[in-house]
């Protein structure tokens, strides 16, 4: 593996490398991957993350839950994550920070919604 930094270029050998990039990006960054491995990566179906970030004046969860999974296929979110139940609100300008997340196929309508449309979907009241 060739590693480039601002000051030098060198080669390092590793038994294994863990890559957490999207497959299409990894393929662009490392075009010299073995053909059979590249073909496997090209067949993968990707999901995109949608997140609605809320800045609140008071806590969302009354029981100090950091991460709550929502196990309902019809729900607009699959995770409710209240960061200020993990790190103090002083690190977030005194606000309570919550994000509502989900994973969708790349062609899902969520990826073209405005923040107002998404908020209405998440909270129709």
C-alpha positions, -999 to 999 in steps of 0.1 A, spaced: 0 0 0 14 34 -10 9 61 17 13 97 8 17 125 33 26 162 28 62 155 36 69 120 22 57 90 2 63 55 14 50 20 10 37 0 40 27 -37 40 -4 -49 60 -20 -83 64 -55 -67 63 -70 -33 60 -104 -22 72 -121 3 49 -152 21 60 -157 42 28 -186 36 5 -176 9 -20 -179 32 -51 -154 56 -35 -130 29 -24 -130 16 -60 -120 51 -72 -93 55 -46 -77 21 -51 -81 12 -88 -55 -16 -85 -77 -39 -64 -79 -75 -77 -105 -79 -104 -126 -105 -86 -127 -83 -55 -137 -52 -75 -165 -72 -91 -179 -82 -57 -178 -46 -45 -195 -33 -77 -225 -57 -70 -232 -43 -35 -264 -23 -31 -257 8 -11 -278 27 14 -276 63 22 -281 79 56 -307 105 62 -305 126 94 -326 153 108 -307 172 135 -328 189 162 -315 216 184 -338 217 215 -342 239 245 -350 209 268 -342 172 268 -360 150 243 -358 119 265 -369 120 300 -350 88 309 -316 99 296 -315 75 266 -286 81 243 -296 58 214 -331 44 208 -338 20 179 -372 22 163 -382 -12 150 -411 -2 128 -407 -3 90 -433 24 86 -416 48 109 -397 77 92 -367 70 116 -349 40 128 -327 57 154 -332 86 178 -299 97 192 -296 123 219 -260 133 220 -265 154 251 -272 122 270 -237 112 261 -218 145 262 -229 175 283 -249 202 266 -222 227 274 -204 212 244 -234 220 222 -238 257 230 -262 249 259 -287 232 236 -299 196 236 -288 179 203 -308 150 189 -306 134 155 -332 113 139 -317 89 114 -326 63 89 -310 44 60 -327 45 26 -319 34 -9 -302 62 -29 -333 69 -50 -355 75 -20 -375 107 -19 -359 117 14 -327 126 -4 -345 154 -23 -366 168 5 -361 201 21 -355 203 58 -391 216 62 -406 187 42 -385 162 62 -396 177 95 -432 174 84 -427 138 75 -411 131 109 -436 151 129 -469 155 110 -487 173 138 
